[in-house]
Amino acid sequence: MKEKLASVISPLMKELSEYIAGAVKRPLPDAVIEKTRHHVLDTIAAMVSGSRLLPGRKAIAYVKTLGGVKESTVIGSRLVTTAQHAALANGMLGHADETDDSHAPSLTHPGCAVVPAALAMAEREGANGTAFLRAVTLGYDIGSRLTMALGSYDFRDAGHSTHSFGPMFGSAAAASALAGLNADQVRWALSYTAQQCSGVSCWMRDEEHIEKAFDFGGMPARNGVASAAMVASGFTGVEDVFSGERNFFVAYDETRRIGRPPEPQRLVDGLGFTFEVMNTNIKRWSVGSPIQAPLDSLLDLVRAHAIKGDDVEKLTVRVSRQGANTTDNRSMPDICMQYLCAVMLIDGIVTFVSSHDEKRMKDAKVLALRKRIELVGDEDLTRALPSRQGIVELKLKDGRELRHQTKAVRGTAQNPMARAEVDEKAYHLMAPILGKACARKLCDAVWSIEGLSNMRKLGPLLRA
């Protein structure tokens, strides 16, 4: 029987499953570990701040009704519940806002799914900090590669939500590694993940960000943990969901519509050498990704030329066509290009508070300035994707005309934030909720997380 099964397991699946099974015992380069720390802290901060936003409040309230064995912490609350329930809630907290990280080549937000899944399973299993970090790195690698194997941008254009697909497999990989699954069990967990995998890009129409938070973070994290937990409890499954008859890539082959078949080999290309966490962006600003570059450019011009809102006759903002479509005069402040650019010109900075101030969107001064802001979907910047560039063109009342293009947003892989910058962002997001002393302790604990013998020890710092 074993020989027969071995014959239907592809070399790709063999390599992938063995890599996942051995991940928590495999040392990583120092630079990769440091970058993973950045993303863990950034995501925890997103979850803490998200616990007080509408999607986060709804997620916590829902999970409270479910009960369950006390395995894992729901961040920003006093609730301890099953790993699956905690992963669901924390995933929604992680994307309750536009604060979390993003991986442009795969069109995913890895952190809001992978970190909650790894955290939930690490608490459940009593894993140490080193194993947790290695599992998170693994999740970024597998999740990003999965969506790239599907052809990220074409896959999205066909109507699928890349933000649900890749992160679900990344979550499953991280949870499977922490659950101690062997290579055979990993293959089964990947099959259960494929059966749970879905995502329709109509999330763009979600005006309250609740379903979007579920699609990006809650569902992928929960389903990934469920796959690992079911197999750990004794479930068996299909040996190789990525090859053979009626496999995953056959089901999601969009060749007839987009003209390009999936590339399953991308799942393993560079594994152990190219670490996708190094290619993942951390947001400097707690706003939608297409708005990052324009805010960087505006800040440079405002500071270099001492510009104020009253000085501006017209502001033209250029981003990719998709970026313009998703940020044009939106009703939510943190994804509204015109509102955030107006705030930058008036205040000289954009803070977490101002980027979430719905009342201020109706302020007379803000509304007057927004009328002088034009958003353009630029074809050259569309062709530059996945690099999310932005151009701002200012025409001032004194006749001056200024222009600035940001090609590498601060916090991107091409222009990464330093540890001190990530720490500052995280601390300021968490302090209003946890208190200054606890926020400081939590930041310090993440920076030295390898010293934790049991991830459950982090739990008290995550509760509020």
C-alpha positions as CSV (number, residue, x, y, z in Angstrom):
1,M,0.0,0.0,0.0
2,K,2.8,2.4,0.9
3,E,4.5,1.7,-2.4
4,K,1.3,2.4,-4.3
5,L,0.8,5.7,-2.4
6,A,4.4,6.7,-3.0
7,S,3.9,6.4,-6.8
8,V,1.1,9.0,-6.8
9,I,3.0,11.6,-4.7
10,S,4.7,14.0,-7.0
11,P,8.3,15.1,-6.4
12,L,6.9,18.6,-5.8
13,M,4.6,17.5,-3.0
14,K,7.3,15.3,-1.5
15,E,9.7,18.3,-1.4
16,L,7.0,20.7,-0.1
17,S,5.6,18.4,2.7
18,E,9.1,17.5,3.9
19,Y,10.1,21.1,4.0
20,I,7.0,22.1,6.1
21,A,7.4,19.1,8.4
22,G,11.0,20.1,9.2
23,A,10.5,23.8,9.4
24,V,10.6,24.4,13.2
25,K,13.8,22.5,13.6
26,R,15.6,24.3,10.7
27,P,17.8,27.3,11.6
28,L,17.2,30.5,9.7
29,P,19.6,33.3,8.7
30,D,19.9,36.1,11.2
31,A,18.5,38.7,8.8
32,V,15.4,36.5,8.2
33,I,14.8,36.0,11.9
34,E,15.1,39.8,12.5
35,K,12.7,40.6,9.6
36,T,10.2,38.0,11.0
37,R,10.4,39.7,14.4
38,H,9.4,43.0,12.6
39,H,6.4,41.4,11.1
40,V,5.3,39.6,14.2
41,L,5.4,42.8,16.2
42,D,3.7,44.8,13.4
43,T,0.9,42.2,13.2
44,I,0.4,42.0,17.0
45,A,0.1,45.8,17.0
46,A,-2.5,45.6,14.3
47,M,-4.4,43.1,16.3
48,V,-4.3,45.1,19.5
49,S,-5.4,48.3,17.7
50,G,-8.0,46.3,15.7
51,S,-9.6,44.9,18.8
52,R,-11.3,48.3,19.4
53,L,-12.4,48.8,15.8
54,L,-15.8,47.6,14.5
55,P,-14.6,44.3,12.8
56,G,-12.5,43.5,15.9
57,R,-15.4,44.1,18.3
58,K,-17.7,42.0,16.2
59,A,-15.2,39.2,16.0
60,I,-14.6,39.1,19.8
61,A,-18.3,39.3,20.5
62,Y,-19.0,36.4,18.2
63,V,-16.2,34.2,19.5
64,K,-17.4,34.8,23.1
65,T,-20.7,33.0,22.2
66,L,-18.8,29.9,21.0
67,G,-17.3,28.7,24.3
68,G,-14.6,26.0,23.9
69,V,-11.5,24.6,25.5
70,K,-9.1,27.3,26.8
71,E,-6.2,26.9,24.4
72,S,-5.3,30.3,23.0
73,T,-5.7,34.0,23.7
74,V,-8.0,36.4,21.9
75,I,-5.9,39.5,21.8
76,G,-7.2,42.7,23.3
77,S,-9.7,40.8,25.5
78,R,-9.7,38.5,28.5
79,L,-11.0,35.6,26.4
80,V,-9.1,32.3,26.1
81,T,-10.7,29.8,23.8
82,T,-9.9,27.1,21.3
83,A,-7.1,27.6,18.8
84,Q,-9.5,27.8,15.9
85,H,-11.7,30.4,17.5
86,A,-8.8,32.5,18.6
87,A,-7.3,32.3,15.1
88,L,-10.6,33.5,13.6
89,A,-10.9,36.4,16.0
90,N,-7.3,37.5,15.9
91,G,-7.2,37.2,12.1
92,M,-10.1,39.6,11.9
93,L,-8.4,41.9,14.4
94,G,-5.3,41.9,12.3
95,H,-7.1,43.2,9.3
96,A,-9.8,45.2,11.1
97,D,-7.8,48.2,9.8
98,E,-5.4,49.0,7.0
99,T,-2.4,48.7,9.4
100,D,-1.1,45.2,8.6
101,D,1.6,44.1,6.2
102,S,1.3,43.2,2.5
103,H,3.2,41.1,0.0
104,A,2.9,42.8,-3.4
105,P,4.0,40.0,-5.8
106,S,1.4,37.6,-4.4
107,L,-1.3,40.2,-3.7
108,T,-1.8,39.0,-0.2
109,H,-1.6,40.3,3.4
110,P,0.3,37.5,5.0
111,G,0.6,38.7,8.6
112,C,-3.1,39.0,9.4
113,A,-3.6,35.3,8.8
114,V,-0.2,33.6,9.3
115,V,0.7,35.3,12.6
116,P,-2.7,34.6,14.3
117,A,-2.7,31.0,13.1
118,A,0.9,30.5,14.3
119,L,0.2,32.2,17.6
120,A,-2.9,30.2,18.3
121,M,-1.2,26.9,17.6
122,A,2.0,27.8,19.4
123,E,-0.1,28.6,22.6
124,R,-2.1,25.4,22.2
125,E,1.0,23.3,21.8
126,G,3.2,25.2,24.3
127,A,5.8,25.8,21.6
128,N,8.8,28.0,22.3
129,G,9.6,31.3,20.7
130,T,12.1,30.0,18.3
131,A,9.7,27.4,16.9
132,F,7.0,30.1,16.6
133,L,9.3,32.5,14.6
134,R,10.3,29.7,12.2
135,A,6.7,28.7,11.7
136,V,5.8,32.3,10.9
137,T,8.6,32.5,8.3
138,L,7.4,29.3,6.8
139,G,3.8,30.6,6.6
140,Y,5.0,33.7,4.6
141,D,7.0,31.4,2.3
142,I,4.2,28.9,1.5
143,G,1.3,31.4,1.4
144,S,3.0,33.8,-0.9
145,R,4.3,31.1,-3.3
146,L,0.8,29.5,-3.5
147,T,-0.8,32.6,-4.9
148,M,2.1,33.4,-7.2
149,A,1.8,29.8,-8.5
150,L,-1.8,30.7,-9.5
151,G,-0.6,33.9,-11.2
152,S,-1.5,36.5,-8.6
153,Y,-2.7,39.4,-10.8
154,D,-4.4,37.4,-13.5
155,F,-6.0,35.2,-10.8
156,R,-7.4,38.3,-9.1
157,D,-8.6,39.7,-12.4
158,A,-10.5,36.5,-13.0
159,G,-12.6,37.3,-9.9
160,H,-10.8,35.3,-7.2
161,S,-9.6,36.8,-3.9
162,T,-5.9,36.2,-3.7
163,H,-6.1,37.5,-0.1
164,S,-7.9,34.4,1.0
165,F,-6.1,31.7,-1.0
166,G,-2.4,32.2,-0.2
167,P,-2.7,33.2,3.4
168,M,-4.9,30.1,4.1
169,F,-2.1,27.8,2.9
170,G,0.4,29.9,4.8
171,S,-1.6,29.5,7.9
172,A,-2.0,25.8,7.4
173,A,1.8,25.4,6.9
174,A,2.6,27.3,10.0
175,A,0.0,25.5,12.2
176,S,1.1,22.1,10.8
177,A,4.7,22.7,11.6
178,L,3.9,23.8,15.2
179,A,1.5,20.8,15.6
180,G,4.4,18.6,14.9
181,L,2.9,16.9,11.8
182,N,5.1,14.6,9.8
183,A,5.4,14.8,6.0
184,D,2.5,12.4,5.5
185,Q,0.3,14.4,7.8
186,V,1.3,17.7,6.2
187,R,0.1,16.3,2.8
188,W,-3.3,15.6,4.3
189,A,-3.5,19.0,6.0
190,L,-2.8,20.7,2.7
191,S,-5.6,18.7,1.1
192,Y,-8.0,19.8,3.9
193,T,-6.9,23.3,3.3
194,A,-7.6,23.1,-0.4
195,Q,-11.1,21.8,0.4
196,Q,-11.7,24.9,2.6
197,C,-10.1,27.4,0.2
198,S,-12.2,30.0,-1.4
199,G,-12.4,33.7,-1.9
200,V,-14.4,36.0,-4.1
201,S,-13.1,39.5,-4.6
202,C,-16.5,41.2,-4.0
203,W,-14.9,42.1,-0.6
204,M,-14.1,45.4,-2.4
205,R,-17.8,46.3,-1.9
206,D,-17.7,45.8,1.9
207,E,-18.3,49.2,3.4
208,E,-17.8,48.3,7.0
209,H,-14.6,46.2,6.6
210,I,-16.1,43.3,8.5
211,E,-16.4,40.8,5.8
212,K,-13.0,42.0,4.4
213,A,-11.4,41.4,7.8
214,F,-12.9,37.8,7.7
215,D,-11.8,37.2,4.1
216,F,-8.2,38.5,4.6
217,G,-7.4,37.3,8.1
218,G,-10.1,35.5,10.1
219,M,-11.1,32.8,7.5
220,P,-7.6,31.9,6.4
221,A,-6.2,31.7,9.9
222,R,-9.1,29.7,11.2
223,N,-9.2,27.3,8.3
224,G,-5.4,26.8,8.3
225,V,-5.5,25.9,12.1
226,A,-8.5,23.6,11.5
227,S,-6.6,21.7,8.8
228,A,-3.6,21.1,11.1
229,A,-5.8,20.3,14.2
230,M,-8.0,17.8,12.4
231,V,-5.0,15.9,11.0
232,A,-3.2,16.0,14.4
233,S,-6.3,14.4,15.9
234,G,-6.2,11.5,13.4
235,F,-7.8,12.6,10.2
236,T,-6.3,11.2,7.0
237,G,-6.8,12.6,3.5
238,V,-5.8,12.8,-0.1
239,E,-2.0,12.3,-0.5
240,D,-1.3,14.9,-3.1
241,V,-3.9,17.7,-3.7
242,F,-1.5,19.5,-6.0
243,S,-1.1,16.8,-8.7
244,G,-3.0,14.0,-10.3
245,E,-6.7,13.7,-11.3
246,R,-8.9,16.6,-10.3
247,N,-6.2,18.4,-8.3
248,F,-6.2,21.9,-6.9
249,F,-4.4,23.5,-9.9
250,V,-6.8,21.9,-12.3
251,A,-9.8,23.3,-10.4
252,Y,-8.3,26.8,-10.4
253,D,-6.8,26.8,-13.9
254,E,-8.0,30.0,-15.5
255,T,-6.1,29.5,-18.8
256,R,-9.2,29.9,-20.9
257,R,-9.9,33.3,-19.4
258,I,-6.5,34.7,-18.7
259,G,-4.4,32.7,-21.2
260,R,-1.8,31.6,-18.7
261,P,-1.8,28.2,-16.8
262,P,-0.8,27.9,-13.1
263,E,2.8,27.2,-12.3
264,P,2.8,24.7,-9.4
265,Q,6.6,24.5,-9.4
266,R,6.7,28.0,-7.9
267,L,5.5,26.4,-4.6
268,V,9.0,25.0,-4.0
269,D,11.3,27.2,-6.1
270,G,13.8,28.8,-3.9
271,L,12.5,27.3,-0.7
272,G,15.1,27.6,2.0
273,F,17.0,30.2,0.0
274,T,14.5,32.9,-0.9
275,F,12.5,33.9,2.1
276,E,9.3,35.8,1.2
277,V,9.1,37.6,4.6
278,M,12.1,39.6,3.2
279,N,9.9,40.7,0.3
280,T,6.9,41.7,2.5
281,N,6.1,45.3,3.2
282,I,5.3,47.0,6.5
283,K,3.1,50.0,6.3
284,R,4.5,53.3,7.5
285,W,0.9,54.7,7.5
286,S,-2.2,53.0,8.9
287,V,-4.0,53.4,5.6
288,G,-4.7,51.4,2.4
289,S,-1.6,50.3,0.5
290,P,-2.2,52.5,-2.7
291,I,-2.2,55.6,-0.4
292,Q,1.2,54.9,1.1
293,A,3.3,56.3,-1.8
294,P,1.3,59.6,-2.2
295,L,1.5,60.3,1.6
296,D,5.3,59.7,1.5
297,S,5.6,62.1,-1.4
298,L,3.3,64.7,0.2
299,L,5.2,64.6,3.5
300,D,8.5,65.2,1.7
301,L,7.0,68.2,-0.2
302,V,5.3,69.6,2.9
303,R,8.4,69.5,5.0
304,A,10.8,70.7,2.2
305,H,8.7,73.7,1.2
306,A,6.7,74.5,4.4
307,I,3.4,73.9,2.6
308,K,0.0,74.2,4.3
309,G,-3.4,73.4,3.0
310,D,-4.3,77.0,2.4
311,D,-1.4,77.3,0.0
312,V,-2.7,74.7,-2.4
313,E,-4.7,75.6,-5.5
314,K,-4.8,72.0,-6.9
315,L,-3.3,68.6,-6.0
316,T,-3.2,65.9,-8.6
317,V,-2.4,62.4,-7.3
318,R,-1.4,59.6,-9.6
319,V,-1.4,55.9,-8.7
320,S,-2.1,52.7,-10.5
321,R,-5.5,52.3,-12.1
322,Q,-6.5,49.6,-9.5
323,G,-5.2,51.8,-6.7
324,A,-7.3,54.7,-7.9
325,N,-10.4,52.5,-8.2
326,T,-10.1,51.3,-4.6
327,T,-9.3,54.6,-2.9
328,D,-11.4,57.2,-4.8
329,N,-13.6,59.1,-2.4
330,R,-14.3,56.1,-0.3
331,S,-16.6,56.5,2.7
332,M,-14.0,55.0,5.2
333,P,-11.4,57.5,6.1
334,D,-8.4,55.1,6.1
335,I,-9.0,54.1,2.5
336,C,-10.0,57.5,1.1
337,M,-7.2,59.1,-0.9
338,Q,-8.7,62.6,-1.1
339,Y,-9.4,62.7,2.7
340,L,-6.0,61.5,3.7
341,C,-4.1,63.8,1.4
342,A,-6.2,66.7,2.7
343,V,-5.3,65.8,6.2
344,M,-1.6,65.6,5.3
345,L,-1.7,69.1,3.8
346,I,-3.6,70.6,6.7
347,D,-1.8,68.8,9.6
348,G,1.6,68.1,8.1
349,I,1.2,64.5,9.2
350,V,-1.3,61.6,9.2
351,T,-1.8,59.8,12.5
352,F,-3.7,56.7,13.4
353,V,-6.4,59.0,15.0
354,S,-6.7,61.3,12.0
355,S,-6.8,58.4,9.5
356,H,-9.8,56.9,11.4
357,D,-11.7,60.1,12.2
358,E,-15.0,59.7,10.4
359,K,-16.4,62.9,11.8
360,R,-13.5,64.9,10.3
361,M,-14.4,63.7,6.8
362,K,-17.3,66.2,7.1
363,D,-15.2,69.1,8.4
364,A,-15.7,72.2,6.2
365,K,-12.0,72.8,5.8
366,V,-11.3,69.2,4.8
367,L,-14.2,69.2,2.4
368,A,-13.1,72.4,0.7
369,L,-9.6,71.1,0.2
370,R,-10.8,67.7,-1.1
371,K,-12.5,69.5,-3.9
372,R,-9.1,70.7,-5.1
373,I,-7.7,67.1,-5.1
374,E,-7.8,65.0,-8.3
375,L,-7.1,61.3,-8.3
376,V,-5.8,59.8,-11.6
377,G,-5.3,56.1,-12.5
378,D,-2.0,56.3,-14.3
379,E,-1.2,53.7,-16.9
380,D,2.6,54.0,-16.4
381,L,2.1,53.3,-12.7
382,T,-0.2,50.5,-13.5
383,R,2.5,48.9,-15.6
384,A,5.0,49.4,-12.7
385,L,3.0,47.0,-10.5
386,P,3.6,45.2,-8.2
387,S,5.7,48.2,-7.2
388,R,3.0,50.5,-5.8
389,Q,4.4,53.9,-6.8
390,G,2.7,57.3,-6.5
391,I,3.1,60.8,-8.0
392,V,1.8,64.0,-6.5
393,E,1.7,67.2,-8.5
394,L,1.1,70.4,-6.5
395,K,0.0,73.7,-8.0
396,L,0.3,76.4,-5.3
397,K,-1.5,79.7,-5.2
398,D,1.8,81.6,-5.4
399,G,2.4,80.1,-8.9
400,R,4.9,77.4,-7.9
401,E,4.4,73.9,-9.2
402,L,6.0,71.0,-7.4
403,R,6.1,67.3,-8.2
404,H,7.3,64.3,-6.3
405,Q,7.4,60.6,-7.2
406,T,7.8,57.8,-4.7
407,K,9.1,54.6,-6.3
408,A,10.0,52.7,-3.1
409,V,7.5,53.4,-0.3
410,R,9.1,53.5,3.2
411,G,8.5,50.1,4.8
412,T,8.6,48.2,1.5
413,A,11.2,45.5,0.8
414,Q,13.1,48.0,-1.3
415,N,13.1,50.7,1.4
416,P,12.5,48.8,4.7
417,M,11.8,50.4,8.1
418,A,14.4,50.1,10.8
419,R,13.7,48.2,14.0
420,A,13.3,51.5,15.9
421,E,10.6,52.7,13.3
422,V,8.7,49.4,13.6
423,D,8.9,49.6,17.4
424,E,7.6,53.2,17.4
425,K,4.7,52.4,15.2
426,A,3.7,49.3,17.2
427,Y,4.1,51.1,20.6
428,H,1.9,54.0,19.6
429,L,-0.8,51.6,18.2
430,M,-0.9,49.5,21.4
431,A,-0.3,52.0,24.2
432,P,-3.8,53.6,24.1
433,I,-5.3,50.1,24.6
434,L,-2.8,48.2,26.8
435,G,-1.4,51.1,28.6
436,K,2.1,52.5,28.1
437,A,3.9,50.1,30.5
438,C,2.3,47.0,29.1
439,A,2.8,48.1,25.5
440,R,6.5,48.7,26.2
441,K,6.8,45.2,27.8
442,L,5.1,43.6,24.8
443,C,7.4,45.3,22.3
444,D,10.4,44.2,24.3
445,A,9.1,40.6,24.6
446,V,8.7,40.3,20.9
447,W,12.2,41.6,20.2
448,S,13.5,38.8,22.5
449,I,10.9,36.2,21.7
450,E,13.4,33.4,21.1
451,G,14.0,33.5,24.8
452,L,10.4,32.4,25.5
453,S,10.4,28.7,26.5
454,N,6.6,28.6,26.1
455,M,4.5,31.0,24.0
456,R,1.7,30.8,26.6
457,K,3.9,33.2,28.6
458,L,3.1,35.9,26.1
459,G,-0.6,35.6,26.8
460,P,-0.9,38.0,29.8
461,L,0.7,40.8,27.8
462,L,-1.8,40.4,25.0
463,R,-4.9,40.8,27.1
464,A,-6.8,44.0,27.9
